[in-house]
Amino acid sequence: MYQEKLAATITKRLERRNFDVIVCQNRQEAKQKALTLIPAEKTVAFGGSMTLVEMDLISALEERQQPVINREKAKDLTERHQLMKQSLLADYYLTSVNGISEEGMLVNIDNVGNRVAAMTYGPDKVFVFAGINKIYGDLETTLAIVRGKTAPQNSFRLNLQQTPCVKTGLCGDCLKEECICNIVSVMRRSALPKRITIFLILEELGI
């Protein structure tokens, strides 16, 4: 099976870079494994992610009375930013990734940087959930796809009005106030072995 061969190859390359990898057949398996690995008393936070929404993982954690820092329940923007800052001190941080290069590097584009900050430093454990469709090619190709395709799609999802990409469908390398491409991050290696666990899911998920 193509997906399994690709996952096996990428797993070796990710592990060489100190990432822990769990290959899952589908989103349900990834969800159940994550629920098993997260102790019920630990605090969990998460970044914006269509993959997490499609997995319905946050709801499952809240249903079992997990302590969750949920920025989506903030009453205003000020409280939302405070919750995002608190997320940097969570025991577990859950997120997806915009792209994985064939060399095993993680590529992300972020707006204010909360998701990238939590991935690189802060929470003791980070769980990254990635559909097999997030593997794009070499680093240059992955950066091009994330900037040229993923970011414009997210701009439409967020209902932006002023950025060039919502007018043309293509990245305009803009400096608009609404720009969500303020931070481009390449994580080529995890400084701490196995701090970051990547759930590589053998189906298409997210944008």
Steps between C-alpha positions, in 0.01 A plus 500: 500500500645834391403687818660239724827500303513879507424506873775248571756706309401831659489340846869406476591851391295662775647271765852595389404854595389406855126490423295212635260357240180299534351380170120468509268352240231766549389792715308276740813300581702818550232642729485188716878474529525865600230458764687202639834681511374819669459452877155613614637749755736681262421843354448504124508795259470514124566713195265583215465187291245363257653156557415514872148609411461210258629261768262642766780451751446811715137412563602151605751643749244740646243223530732307729554812714853565376643838607496678161615853421244580232557835332184449291294563813653842569251782539715751311832544321683601818399183681581297190858628497534432873390141446746466212779615733388254767518227237879532498500354852266209429619144562389392152457709187301367204533635149526410135769605256480687171751278324764230546795494263630172362817559701294492821471871582184668630380814319246741646357842423353684797325829565601614851734208566324326788491161327861512384613625843331209678646249257854628540508581873269480800275198545679184614328291233376598155274278291497586128224341291567480126311337218714327239403781260722741695819344355581719201855439378834663574523803729482755219190333356335471842558868575359596159185290548440620855537864398336474159212264574445429870515862617256630234256219583518592867439864411176398330409277796552793738292726274771761452410797282811700410789264424595442134450125534126534563473707182716287272538162676878550494743628762593863435779510761298775665555717806130558561360538852299181445804299388515159668846420360700706749717213620651228283655221707718206403567252778787290371558308825358468849758611755350264759462138382137384480357821647301530178288203394370501144185299434538423130152407380454298181208705370449856383429751776499876535601762248 
